[in-house]
Amino acid sequence: MDQKTKMVLGRKNYTFIIMGCVVVLLGFILMSGGGSQDPNVFNEEEIFSFRRITLAPFLVMSGYGLVLFGIMKKQ
């Protein structure tokens, strides 16, 4: 018998999974922040910005989709 072990997922699969994890991490980084040093000050434009409300969740969901694609893709 051959001593080589066969990987369950191929190199491209792992590449998609790693890229998806990076995109998810980037989405969470973009979603963070928005706090204020003064608790009496509420900056609505900073908290409810396009970056935090639209772009970051889109990146997170796209990253999860990329990870799922990397897992489900046939070799």
C-alpha positions, 0 to 999 in steps of 0.5 A: 500500500501507498504510504501517502495520505490523501487530503480530504480537501484539495489545495484550492478548497483550503485557499477558498476557506482561508480567503473567506476567513480573511474577508470575515475578519475584515468585515468584523474589523470594519464593523468595530469602533464608533465609540466616544470618549465622553459617555454623554456624547452620541455621534449618530453619523459615526455609529450608523455609517454606511461602513458599519451598517451596510458594507461590513455585514455584506463582507461578513456574509460574503466571507461565510459564503466563500468558506461554505463554497470552499468546503462544498467544492469538489476537487 
